[in-house]
């Protein structure tokens, strides 16, 4: 690739990164952790369905392209909520709403990751099981789809 195209690609990547940082209230460790957990949760869900056939999202427990798409849309919706929270924080001159929103989604992703690990047969330590139960009890009592 010639030097001119590299400059264009670098400028485009920098612009995209700056735009994402502005929209999501910063690309800090909390946000990167959320993105990492979202990616790991999606991949572990695929493994649970495709390899172990233990998904609770389908009757057979097997992989479903519709369920996969819905999962991606759901994660996109969560990022949209973070975007709204960051916009509200910009209006108020704070970071409380965005950080609280990211933390809440992070807790949900952590629960889902541990549930997927359990469905794969990975032993979950008792303190983590207790934390999952506690977080579920703090919610509205309904399982997320």
N, CA, C and O of each residue as an XYZ file, in Angstrom:
580
protein
N       0.853     -1.165      0.000
C       0.000      0.000      0.000
C       0.900      1.231      0.000
O       1.890      1.286      0.730
N       0.550      2.216     -0.823
C       1.424      3.382     -0.876
C       1.171      4.306      0.314
O       0.182      4.168      1.033
N       2.087      5.242      0.498
C       2.076      6.128      1.657
C       0.831      7.026      1.696
O       0.353      7.349      2.784
N       0.304      7.428      0.559
C      -0.876      8.288      0.507
C      -2.107      7.598      1.074
O      -2.867      8.196      1.835
N      -2.302      6.330      0.701
C      -3.456      5.582      1.213
C      -3.338      5.327      2.709
O      -4.340      5.331      3.424
N      -2.128      5.109      3.177
C      -1.923      4.894      4.613
C      -2.307      6.136      5.404
O      -2.886      6.033      6.486
N      -1.988      7.309      4.868
C      -2.365      8.553      5.545
C      -3.882      8.723      5.574
O      -4.446      9.159      6.578
N      -4.529      8.380      4.480
C      -5.992      8.486      4.425
C      -6.628      7.518      5.419
O      -7.533      7.904      6.159
N      -6.168      6.264      5.445
C      -6.702      5.281      6.378
C      -6.437      5.674      7.830
O      -7.299      5.496      8.690
N      -5.255      6.204      8.101
C      -4.936      6.646      9.459
C      -5.836      7.796      9.886
O      -6.318      7.827     11.018
N      -6.060      8.737      8.981
C      -6.933      9.869      9.294
C      -8.372      9.406      9.515
O      -9.056      9.908     10.407
N      -8.831      8.453      8.708
C     -10.195      7.929      8.866
C     -10.337      7.195     10.199
O     -11.347      7.351     10.887
N      -9.336      6.399     10.567
C      -9.385      5.675     11.844
C      -9.366      6.645     13.019
O     -10.089      6.454     13.997
N      -8.548      7.678     12.925
C      -8.487      8.674     14.000
C      -9.811      9.420     14.135
O     -10.264      9.687     15.249
N     -10.426      9.752     13.018
C     -11.714     10.445     13.044
C     -12.799      9.552     13.639
O     -13.602     10.003     14.455
N     -12.822      8.291     13.231
C     -13.808      7.352     13.772
C     -13.606      7.169     15.277
O     -14.579      7.149     16.031
N     -12.378      7.039     15.710
C     -12.085      6.884     17.133
C     -12.486      8.102     17.941
O     -13.043      7.973     19.031
N     -12.206      9.285     17.410
C     -12.588     10.515     18.110
C     -14.101     10.651     18.183
O     -14.647     11.063     19.207
N     -14.776     10.303     17.093
C     -16.239     10.364     17.086
C     -16.849      9.387     18.074
O     -17.775      9.737     18.806
N     -16.334      8.159     18.099
C     -16.843      7.154     19.045
C     -16.567      7.587     20.479
O     -17.417      7.414     21.353
N     -15.401      8.141     20.725
C     -15.063      8.607     22.066
C     -16.023      9.699     22.522
O     -16.467      9.697     23.670
N     -16.342     10.620     21.637
C     -17.288     11.690     21.967
C     -18.681     11.114     22.212
O     -19.318     11.438     23.214
N     -19.151     10.272     21.310
C     -20.516      9.750     21.411
C     -20.740      8.895     22.646
O     -21.803      8.960     23.263
N     -19.740      8.087     23.013
C     -19.903      7.164     24.128
C     -19.333      7.699     25.437
O     -19.217      6.954     26.410
N     -18.979      8.975     25.471
C     -18.498      9.573     26.713
C     -17.093      9.156     27.081
O     -16.729      9.182     28.257
N     -16.311      8.781     26.119
C     -14.930      8.380     26.359
C     -14.756      6.885     26.157
O     -15.661      6.096     26.430
N     -13.600      6.515     25.683
C     -13.280      5.100     25.481
C     -12.352      4.670     26.607
O     -11.208      4.278     26.378
N     -12.870      4.753     27.827
C     -12.085      4.427     29.006
C     -12.121      2.936     29.302
O     -12.737      2.163     28.568
N     -11.459      2.536     30.381
C     -11.387      1.129     30.745
C     -12.752      0.515     31.001
O     -12.984     -0.645     30.662
N     -13.656      1.281     31.597
C     -14.993      0.776     31.879
C     -15.719      0.415     30.580
O     -16.338     -0.644     30.480
N     -15.636      1.303     29.592
C     -16.310      1.054     28.317
C     -15.655     -0.099     27.568
O     -16.354     -0.934     26.993
N     -14.305     -0.161     27.563
C     -13.616     -1.261     26.879
C     -13.925     -2.599     27.548
O     -14.009     -3.629     26.880
N     -14.092     -2.578     28.865
C     -14.466     -3.804     29.572
C     -15.850     -4.249     29.136
O     -16.082     -5.436     28.908
N     -16.775     -3.296     29.020
C     -18.122     -3.637     28.548
C     -18.058     -4.241     27.149
O     -18.676     -5.275     26.896
N     -17.323     -3.611     26.242
C     -17.214     -4.152     24.877
C     -16.594     -5.547     24.882
O     -17.026     -6.427     24.138
N     -15.577     -5.744     25.728
C     -14.937     -7.063     25.818
C     -15.909     -8.107     26.336
O     -15.994     -9.205     25.786
N     -16.646     -7.771     27.396
C     -17.616     -8.709     27.952
C     -18.720     -9.008     26.947
O     -19.174    -10.148     26.844
N     -19.153     -7.994     26.207
C     -20.188     -8.223     25.190
C     -19.697     -9.201     24.138
O     -20.422    -10.120     23.757
N     -18.473     -9.010     23.665
C     -17.906     -9.907     22.659
C     -17.727    -11.317     23.196
O     -18.059    -12.288     22.517
N     -17.205    -11.434     24.409
C     -17.014    -12.755     25.013
C     -18.352    -13.444     25.276
O     -18.473    -14.657     25.103
N     -19.348    -12.677     25.692
C     -20.668    -13.257     25.936
C     -21.257    -13.784     24.632
O     -21.817    -14.880     24.599
N     -21.134    -13.018     23.574
C     -21.670    -13.454     22.283
C     -20.964    -14.728     21.814
O     -21.610    -15.688     21.391
N     -19.640    -14.722     21.893
C     -18.874    -15.899     21.457
C     -19.170    -17.116     22.334
O     -19.305    -18.228     21.823
N     -19.271    -16.917     23.640
C     -19.559    -18.056     24.511
C     -20.975    -18.578     24.269
O     -21.219    -19.779     24.383
N     -21.904    -17.689     23.938
C     -23.250    -18.133     23.578
C     -23.240    -18.975     22.316
O     -23.965    -19.966     22.218
N     -22.420    -18.583     21.350
C     -22.284    -19.373     20.123
C     -21.727    -20.767     20.437
O     -22.199    -21.767     19.896
N     -20.724    -20.823     21.312
C     -20.121    -22.108     21.677
C     -21.139    -22.984     22.402
O     -21.239    -24.178     22.120
N     -21.897    -22.397     23.338
C     -22.912    -23.160     24.067
C     -23.901    -23.790     23.089
O     -24.268    -24.955     23.240
N     -24.330    -23.026     22.090
C     -25.322    -23.524     21.141
C     -24.714    -24.453     20.088
O     -25.258    -25.523     19.816
N     -23.594    -24.048     19.501
C     -23.036    -24.797     18.374
C     -22.299    -26.065     18.809
O     -22.362    -27.083     18.120
N     -21.614    -26.011     19.927
C     -20.790    -27.146     20.339
C     -21.511    -28.029     21.357
O     -21.538    -29.253     21.223
N     -22.098    -27.389     22.383
C     -22.695    -28.154     23.485
C     -24.195    -28.400     23.316
O     -24.766    -29.241     24.011
N     -24.831    -27.676     22.404
C     -26.282    -27.795     22.174
C     -27.075    -27.656     23.476
O     -27.996    -28.426     23.745
N     -26.694    -26.656     24.275
C     -27.337    -26.429     25.571
C     -27.930    -25.031     25.692
O     -28.201    -24.574     26.803
N     -28.134    -24.350     24.583
C     -28.683    -23.001     24.639
C     -30.108    -23.028     25.176
O     -30.914    -23.876     24.791
N     -30.405    -22.095     26.064
C     -31.782    -21.990     26.549
C     -32.614    -21.051     25.683
O     -33.730    -20.683     26.049
N     -32.066    -20.668     24.539
C     -32.759    -19.760     23.626
C     -33.560    -20.507     22.553
O     -34.426    -19.921     21.903
N     -33.271    -21.793     22.370
C     -33.997    -22.598     21.390
C     -34.464    -23.890     22.048
O     -33.889    -24.337     23.040
N     -35.509    -24.482     21.487
C     -36.040    -25.736     22.039
C     -35.009    -26.860     21.974
O     -34.884    -27.656     22.905
N     -34.280    -26.917     20.870
C     -33.294    -27.990     20.701
C     -31.982    -27.692     21.410
O     -31.160    -28.591     21.587
N     -31.774    -26.447     21.819
C     -30.510    -26.052     22.432
C     -29.421    -25.769     21.419
O     -28.298    -25.420     21.782
N     -29.761    -25.923     20.127
C     -28.765    -25.757     19.069
C     -28.718    -24.304     18.581
O     -29.496    -23.450     19.006
N     -27.793    -24.072     17.692
C     -27.560    -22.752     17.119
C     -28.723    -22.321     16.235
O     -29.285    -23.127     15.494
N     -29.077    -21.046     16.319
C     -30.137    -20.479     15.495
C     -29.670    -19.131     14.978
O     -29.278    -18.265     15.762
N     -29.707    -18.946     13.668
C     -29.267    -17.671     13.107
C     -30.160    -16.525     13.565
O     -29.680    -15.407     13.754
N     -31.440    -16.785     13.744
C     -32.355    -15.741     14.213
C     -31.987    -15.300     15.636
O     -31.979    -14.105     15.933
N     -31.687    -16.252     16.502
C     -31.300    -15.935     17.869
C     -29.973    -15.178     17.868
O     -29.791    -14.251     18.658
N     -29.049    -15.559     16.995
C     -27.760    -14.857     16.881
C     -27.971    -13.394     16.482
O     -27.380    -12.487     17.067
N     -28.820    -13.184     15.480
C     -29.119    -11.815     15.048
C     -29.767    -11.013     16.167
O     -29.413     -9.857     16.395
N     -30.717    -11.627     16.864
C     -31.380    -10.933     17.963
C     -30.379    -10.551     19.053
O     -30.485     -9.476     19.645
N     -29.421    -11.416     19.317
C     -28.393    -11.112     20.305
C     -27.555     -9.919     19.904
O     -27.236     -9.068     20.734
N     -27.194     -9.854     18.623
C     -26.424     -8.701     18.146
C     -27.240     -7.415     18.214
O     -26.723     -6.367     18.603
N     -28.514     -7.495     17.837
C     -29.389     -6.317     17.923
C     -29.535     -5.861     19.369
O     -29.534     -4.663     19.651
N     -29.659     -6.821     20.286
C     -29.806     -6.498     21.706
C     -28.549     -5.788     22.218
O     -28.649     -4.807     22.954
N     -27.385     -6.275     21.836
C     -26.145     -5.635     22.267
C     -26.003     -4.251     21.636
O     -25.502     -3.324     22.272
N     -26.444     -4.115     20.386
C     -26.465     -2.797     19.761
C     -27.408     -1.845     20.486
O     -27.106     -0.661     20.641
N     -28.551     -2.363     20.930
C     -29.494     -1.549     21.699
C     -28.889     -1.096     23.016
O     -29.110      0.036     23.446
N     -28.131     -1.967     23.654
C     -27.466     -1.591     24.904
C     -26.462     -0.468     24.660
O     -26.364      0.465     25.457
N     -25.717     -0.557     23.557
C     -24.765      0.511     23.236
C     -25.490      1.818     22.921
O     -24.977      2.899     23.211
N     -26.683      1.722     22.329
C     -27.477      2.913     22.069
C     -27.895      3.571     23.392
O     -27.894      4.797     23.503
N     -28.247      2.764     24.380
C     -28.612      3.308     25.695
C     -27.398      3.989     26.335
O     -27.545      5.039     26.960
N     -26.210      3.411     26.190
C     -24.992      4.046     26.701
C     -24.769      5.380     25.992
O     -24.378      6.365     26.620
N     -25.015      5.408     24.698
C     -24.873      6.653     23.939
C     -25.812      7.725     24.479
O     -25.407      8.877     24.633
N     -27.053      7.365     24.767
C     -28.022      8.319     25.324
C     -27.564      8.783     26.706
O     -27.641      9.971     27.019
N     -27.091      7.853     27.529
C     -26.614      8.214     28.864
C     -25.437      9.184     28.777
O     -25.357     10.131     29.559
N     -24.527      8.955     27.833
C     -23.384      9.848     27.653
C     -23.844     11.230     27.197
O     -23.287     12.241     27.627
N     -24.854     11.282     26.332
C     -25.381     12.573     25.879
C     -26.005     13.329     27.053
O     -25.816     14.539     27.181
N     -26.739     12.630     27.900
C     -27.328     13.275     29.080
C     -26.239     13.786     30.017
O     -26.364     14.871     30.586
N     -25.182     13.015     30.175
C     -24.062     13.470     31.007
C     -23.406     14.719     30.439
O     -23.040     15.624     31.189
N     -23.255     14.774     29.119
C     -22.675     15.978     28.507
C     -23.543     17.190     28.814
O     -23.028     18.271     29.097
N     -24.855     17.011     28.760
C     -25.766     18.121     29.064
C     -25.632     18.572     30.519
O     -25.723     19.761     30.824
N     -25.414     17.611     31.402
C     -25.352     17.912     32.828
C     -23.931     18.205     33.312
O     -23.737     18.646     34.445
N     -22.953     17.964     32.466
C     -21.566     18.197     32.862
C     -21.059     17.175     33.875
O     -20.272     17.513     34.758
N     -21.506     15.931     33.750
C     -21.087     14.892     34.693
C     -20.743     13.618     33.929
O     -20.741     13.600     32.698
N     -20.451     12.554     34.674
C     -20.249     11.245     34.043
C     -20.982     10.165     34.825
O     -20.748      8.975     34.616
N     -21.859     10.572     35.714
C     -22.534      9.637     36.611
C     -23.518      8.738     35.868
O     -23.545      7.530     36.101
N     -24.320      9.307     34.987
C     -25.350      8.525     34.296
C     -24.698      7.502     33.375
O     -25.078      6.331     33.376
N     -23.737      7.933     32.605
C     -23.052      7.040     31.661
C     -22.322      5.934     32.397
O     -22.436      4.766     32.027
N     -21.570      6.283     33.439
C     -20.818      5.272     34.181
C     -21.754      4.283     34.868
O     -21.470      3.085     34.898
N     -22.853      4.761     35.411
C     -23.828      3.874     36.033
C     -24.473      2.950     35.022
O     -24.693      1.771     35.299
N     -24.775      3.483     33.851
C     -25.381      2.684     32.790
C     -24.420      1.602     32.309
O     -24.806      0.443     32.156
N     -23.172      1.984     32.073
C     -22.168      1.009     31.629
C     -21.975     -0.061     32.692
O     -21.870     -1.243     32.368
N     -21.927      0.340     33.956
C     -21.741     -0.617     35.045
C     -22.909     -1.598     35.117
O     -22.703     -2.792     35.334
N     -24.133     -1.103     34.937
C     -25.304     -1.990     34.970
C     -25.249     -3.006     33.828
O     -25.501     -4.192     34.041
N     -24.920     -2.548     32.621
C     -24.806     -3.483     31.498
C     -23.646     -4.446     31.712
O     -23.730     -5.613     31.329
N     -22.572     -3.970     32.315
C     -21.415     -4.813     32.594
C     -21.791     -5.945     33.547
O     -21.363     -7.083     33.356
N     -22.578     -5.645     34.559
C     -23.025     -6.679     35.501
C     -23.867     -7.733     34.773
O     -23.709     -8.931     35.011
N     -24.754     -7.285     33.892
C     -25.572     -8.229     33.124
C     -24.745     -9.117     32.223
O     -25.011    -10.314     32.111
N     -23.748     -8.543     31.581
C     -22.867     -9.323     30.705
C     -22.058    -10.333     31.522
O     -21.845    -11.462     31.080
N     -21.607     -9.929     32.714
C     -20.840    -10.834     33.567
C     -21.702    -12.025     33.988
O     -21.240    -13.166     33.986
N     -22.945    -11.753     34.344
C     -23.862    -12.838     34.714
C     -24.043    -13.792     33.543
O     -23.969    -15.009     33.710
N     -24.279    -13.244     32.370
C     -24.493    -14.079     31.187
C     -23.247    -14.900     30.846
O     -23.354    -16.068     30.472
N     -22.078    -14.293     30.975
C     -20.827    -15.024     30.719
C     -20.679    -16.205     31.668
O     -20.320    -17.305     31.248
N     -20.955    -15.979     32.939
C     -20.833    -17.061     33.913
C     -21.879    -18.138     33.681
O     -21.593    -19.325     33.845
N     -23.080    -17.743     33.305
C     -24.111    -18.735     32.981
C     -23.685    -19.578     31.780
O     -23.856    -20.797     31.781
N     -23.129    -18.927     30.757
C     -22.647    -19.670     29.587
C     -21.525    -20.632     29.970
O     -21.481    -21.768     29.497
N     -20.625    -20.172     30.823
C     -19.539    -21.045     31.278
C     -20.116    -22.258     32.006
O     -19.650    -23.381     31.816
N     -21.123    -22.028     32.834
C     -21.772    -23.138     33.535
C     -22.416    -24.115     32.572
O     -22.334    -25.327     32.774
N     -23.062    -23.604     31.521
C     -23.678    -24.475     30.519
C     -22.642    -25.292     29.762
O     -22.952    -26.360     29.235
N     -21.407    -24.788     29.707
C     -20.317    -25.527     29.063
C     -19.684    -26.541     30.003
O     -18.795    -27.294     29.606
N     -20.141    -26.560     31.247
C     -19.593    -27.503     32.207
C     -18.416    -26.971     33.002
O     -17.773    -27.726     33.732
N     -18.122    -25.685     32.875
C     -17.031    -25.087     33.649
C     -17.531    -24.902     35.085
O     -18.590    -24.312     35.299
N     -16.775    -25.402     36.068
C     -17.223    -25.223     37.451
C     -17.129    -23.748     37.860
O     -16.100    -23.101     37.670
N     -18.226    -23.234     38.426
C     -18.273    -21.837     38.860
C     -18.065    -21.813     40.378
O     -18.812    -22.462     41.110
N     -17.064    -21.076     40.855
C     -16.821    -21.013     42.302
C     -18.043    -20.473     43.055
O     -18.775    -19.625     42.546
N     -18.244    -20.972     44.252
C     -19.398    -20.622     45.072
C     -19.552    -19.099     45.260
O     -20.675    -18.605     45.158
N     -18.477    -18.334     45.532
C     -18.666    -16.883     45.690
C     -19.231    -16.216     44.433
O     -20.016    -15.273     44.531
N     -18.834    -16.704     43.254
C     -19.381    -16.142     42.018
C     -20.844    -16.530     41.850
O     -21.651    -15.713     41.408
N     -21.196    -17.764     42.197
C     -22.601    -18.181     42.139
C     -23.445    -17.321     43.064
O     -24.547    -16.906     42.702
N     -22.926    -17.050     44.269
C     -23.650    -16.194     45.208
C     -23.809    -14.784     44.665
O     -24.861    -14.168     44.835
N     -22.771    -14.265     44.010
C     -22.843    -12.923     43.442
C     -23.876    -12.865     42.324
O     -24.612    -11.885     42.209
N     -23.935    -13.908     41.501
C     -24.926    -13.964     40.428
C     -26.331    -13.964     41.017
O     -27.200    -13.221     40.561
N     -26.550    -14.795     42.028
C     -27.868    -14.854     42.663
C     -28.239    -13.506     43.261
O     -29.387    -13.076     43.156
N     -27.285    -12.842     43.883
C     -27.535    -11.537     44.483
C     -27.909    -10.511     43.423
O     -28.859     -9.748     43.596
N     -27.158    -10.493     42.325
C     -27.447     -9.548     41.251
C     -28.809     -9.826     40.615
O     -29.537     -8.895     40.270
N     -29.153    -11.107     40.460
C     -30.458    -11.455     39.897
C     -31.583    -11.001     40.827
O     -32.611    -10.502     40.370
N     -31.380    -11.179     42.136
C     -32.399    -10.771     43.104
C     -32.595     -9.257     43.123
O     -33.694     -8.780     43.404
N     -31.541     -8.501     42.828
C     -31.629     -7.042     42.813
C     -32.389     -6.541     41.582
O     -32.892     -5.417     41.565
N     -32.463     -7.393     40.551
C     -33.171     -7.006     39.334
C     -34.673     -7.118     39.522
O     -35.176     -7.180     40.644
N     -35.365     -7.141     38.420
C     -36.827     -7.181     38.490
C     -37.358     -8.588     38.613
O     -38.572     -8.793     38.575
N     -36.480     -9.563     38.759
C     -36.930    -10.936     38.941
C     -37.213    -11.661     37.642
O     -37.568    -12.840     37.662
N     -37.065    -10.986     36.512
C     -37.327    -11.607     35.224
C     -36.003    -11.911     34.535
O     -35.079    -11.097     34.562
N     -35.918    -13.061     33.931
C     -34.754    -13.418     33.141
C     -34.778    -12.620     31.848
O     -35.835    -12.424     31.248
N     -33.612    -12.163     31.427
C     -33.524    -11.464     30.152
C     -33.526    -12.488     29.037
O     -32.979    -13.578     29.203
N     -34.129    -12.164     27.902
C     -34.159    -13.124     26.796
C     -32.787    -13.364     26.218
O     -32.640    -14.146     25.279
